[in-house]
């Protein structure tokens, strides 16, 4: 619960602050700083690389939990880290997360490939489809 409250607080505060800056400076205002000097370019490119790396983790985590990650991935270039923060909050809600991160739900059945769908009943002690 504490993690959910912290994520919600950070998401609300950062979204509000980002909205205020965007309204004051304009949506594309960050590009002035990003390309103003070498440090601005370095920070901008570093953030782009970090977000790209984070996408891989988000995709794997969402697949494991059966969450549709595409809205979050598509929104990220437009709203930045607000989108991954929203995903993490969604993840907490879906996962019902109250304990350590290691207590994750089993993958959603729709993410299993055809071979796994055949093997899945056998793993649970059920008889699967007959094989010829």
C-alpha positions as CSV (number, residue, x, y, z in Angstrom):
1,X,0.0,0.0,0.0
2,X,2.8,2.4,0.9
3,X,4.4,1.8,-2.6
4,X,1.1,2.6,-4.3
5,X,0.7,5.8,-2.3
6,X,4.2,6.9,-3.1
7,X,3.8,6.1,-6.8
8,X,0.5,7.9,-6.9
9,X,1.9,11.0,-5.1
10,X,5.0,11.1,-7.5
11,X,2.8,10.7,-10.5
12,X,0.3,13.4,-9.5
13,X,3.0,15.8,-8.4
14,X,5.2,15.3,-11.5
15,X,2.3,15.4,-13.9
16,X,1.1,18.6,-12.4
17,X,4.5,20.2,-12.5
18,X,5.1,19.0,-16.1
19,X,1.7,20.4,-17.1
20,X,2.4,23.7,-15.6
21,X,5.8,23.9,-17.3
22,X,4.3,22.9,-20.7
23,X,1.6,25.5,-20.4
24,X,4.1,28.2,-19.4
25,X,7.0,27.3,-21.8
26,X,5.1,25.4,-24.6
27,X,5.0,21.7,-25.3
28,X,8.2,21.9,-27.4
29,X,10.0,24.2,-25.0
30,X,12.4,21.4,-23.8
31,X,14.0,21.3,-27.3
32,X,15.5,24.8,-26.8
33,X,17.4,23.4,-23.8
34,X,18.1,20.0,-25.4
35,X,19.9,21.5,-28.4
36,X,21.3,24.7,-26.8
37,X,24.6,23.3,-25.8
38,X,26.5,20.0,-25.5
39,X,25.3,19.4,-21.9
40,X,21.7,19.9,-23.0
41,X,22.2,17.4,-25.9
42,X,23.9,15.0,-23.6
43,X,21.1,15.0,-21.0
44,X,18.4,14.7,-23.7
45,X,20.2,11.8,-25.4
46,X,20.8,10.1,-22.0
47,X,17.1,10.3,-21.2
48,X,16.2,8.9,-24.6
49,X,18.6,5.9,-24.0
50,X,17.3,5.4,-20.5
51,X,13.7,5.3,-21.6
52,X,14.5,2.9,-24.4
53,X,16.1,0.5,-21.9
54,X,13.1,0.9,-19.6
55,X,10.8,-0.1,-22.4
56,X,12.3,-3.6,-22.5
57,X,11.7,-4.1,-18.8
58,X,8.2,-2.7,-19.0
59,X,7.4,-5.1,-21.9
60,X,8.6,-8.2,-20.1
61,X,6.9,-7.2,-16.9
62,X,3.6,-6.4,-18.6
63,X,3.7,-9.7,-20.5
64,X,4.3,-11.6,-17.3
65,X,1.4,-9.9,-15.6
66,X,-1.0,-9.9,-18.6
67,X,-1.1,-6.1,-18.9
68,X,-1.4,-4.4,-22.3
69,X,1.8,-2.3,-22.3
70,X,1.4,-0.6,-25.7
71,X,-0.6,2.5,-24.5
72,X,2.3,3.2,-22.1
73,X,5.0,2.6,-24.7
74,X,3.3,4.8,-27.3
75,X,2.6,7.6,-24.7
76,X,6.2,7.8,-23.4
77,X,7.7,9.9,-26.3
78,X,4.9,12.4,-25.7
79,X,4.7,12.6,-21.9
80,X,8.1,11.2,-20.8
81,X,8.4,9.4,-17.5
82,X,4.7,10.1,-16.7
83,X,3.8,7.1,-18.8
84,X,6.1,4.6,-17.1
85,X,5.0,6.0,-13.7
86,X,1.3,5.4,-14.7
87,X,2.3,1.8,-15.8
88,X,3.9,1.1,-12.4
89,X,0.7,2.4,-10.7
90,X,-1.4,0.2,-13.0
91,X,0.9,-2.7,-12.2
92,X,0.5,-2.3,-8.5
93,X,-3.3,-2.3,-8.9
94,X,-3.3,-5.4,-11.1
95,X,-0.7,-7.3,-9.1
96,X,-2.4,-6.5,-5.8
97,X,1.1,-5.9,-4.7
98,X,1.5,-5.7,-0.9
99,X,4.6,-7.8,-0.3
100,X,8.1,-8.3,-1.9
101,X,8.5,-8.0,-5.7
102,X,9.1,-11.8,-5.9
103,X,5.4,-12.5,-5.3
104,X,4.2,-12.1,-8.9
105,X,1.2,-13.6,-10.6
106,X,1.5,-16.3,-13.2
107,X,1.5,-15.2,-16.8
108,X,-1.8,-14.6,-18.4
109,X,-2.9,-17.6,-20.5
110,X,-3.1,-15.5,-23.7
111,X,0.7,-15.0,-23.5
112,X,1.4,-18.7,-23.7
113,X,2.5,-20.1,-27.0
114,X,0.8,-23.1,-28.5
115,X,3.3,-25.6,-27.1
116,X,2.9,-24.1,-23.6
117,X,-0.9,-24.4,-23.8
118,X,-0.6,-28.1,-24.5
119,X,1.9,-28.6,-21.6
120,X,0.1,-26.4,-19.1
121,X,-2.6,-28.9,-18.1
122,X,0.0,-31.6,-17.7
123,X,2.0,-29.4,-15.3
124,X,-1.1,-29.1,-13.2
125,X,-1.8,-32.8,-13.2
126,X,-4.6,-32.6,-15.7
127,X,-4.8,-34.7,-18.8
128,X,-4.0,-32.6,-21.9
129,X,-5.0,-33.2,-25.5
130,X,-4.3,-36.7,-26.9
131,X,-1.1,-36.8,-29.0
132,X,-0.8,-39.2,-32.0
